[in-house]
Amino acid sequence: MELILKESIHINLAMEDKKKEEDDRNKGKDGHGRKSDHRLGRNFYKGLFGDSINVMLAAAAYNLKRAMRLFLCLFKWVIRRLMTEGQWSVITYNAFTCAHVRSF
């Protein structure tokens, strides 16, 4: 028995297989090689100088985001210390953890 399918179904299945292989390949990478993660995928600046400006701005934004995350963690630590030692110990401890902050 032979199964006859339309050509478009074959193309769609091939595209799905290719996409699945790409997803499997990207699972091993820990954030490396993905330009769109830090706004490097789209460049609005012209020429080689524009490319370097785009990279510098993306790096500055990434570092600023890390610094803000560190500041937030320190702020939460201070608030947590004040609440556990002071009169505001009614608020739960779990609301002020910094578990989401990655190592710097």
ChimeraX attribute file (.defattr): number of C-alpha atoms within 10 A of each C-alpha:
attribute: neighborCount
match mode: 1-to-1
recipient: residues
	/A:1	3
	/A:2	4
	/A:3	4
	/A:4	6
	/A:5	8
	/A:6	7
	/A:7	9
	/A:8	9
	/A:9	10
	/A:10	11
	/A:11	11
	/A:12	11
	/A:13	12
	/A:14	12
	/A:15	12
	/A:16	12
	/A:17	12
	/A:18	12
	/A:19	12
	/A:20	12
	/A:21	11
	/A:22	11
	/A:23	11
	/A:24	11
	/A:25	10
	/A:26	14
	/A:27	9
	/A:28	9
	/A:29	10
	/A:30	8
	/A:31	10
	/A:32	9
	/A:33	9
	/A:34	13
	/A:35	11
	/A:36	9
	/A:37	12
	/A:38	14
	/A:39	16
	/A:40	15
	/A:41	10
	/A:42	10
	/A:43	13
	/A:44	8
	/A:45	12
	/A:46	10
	/A:47	10
	/A:48	9
	/A:49	9
	/A:50	13
	/A:51	14
	/A:52	12
	/A:53	15
	/A:54	20
	/A:55	15
	/A:56	12
	/A:57	14
	/A:58	16
	/A:59	15
	/A:60	12
	/A:61	14
	/A:62	15
	/A:63	12
	/A:64	12
	/A:65	12
	/A:66	16
	/A:67	13
	/A:68	12
	/A:69	17
	/A:70	17
	/A:71	12
	/A:72	14
	/A:73	18
	/A:74	13
	/A:75	13
	/A:76	16
	/A:77	15
	/A:78	12
	/A:79	13
	/A:80	21
	/A:81	12
	/A:82	13
	/A:83	16
	/A:84	14
	/A:85	9
	/A:86	10
	/A:87	8
	/A:88	12
	/A:89	13
	/A:90	9
	/A:91	11
	/A:92	11
	/A:93	11
	/A:94	9
	/A:95	9
	/A:96	15
	/A:97	12
	/A:98	15
	/A:99	9
	/A:100	8
	/A:101	12
	/A:102	9
	/A:103	7
	/A:104	7
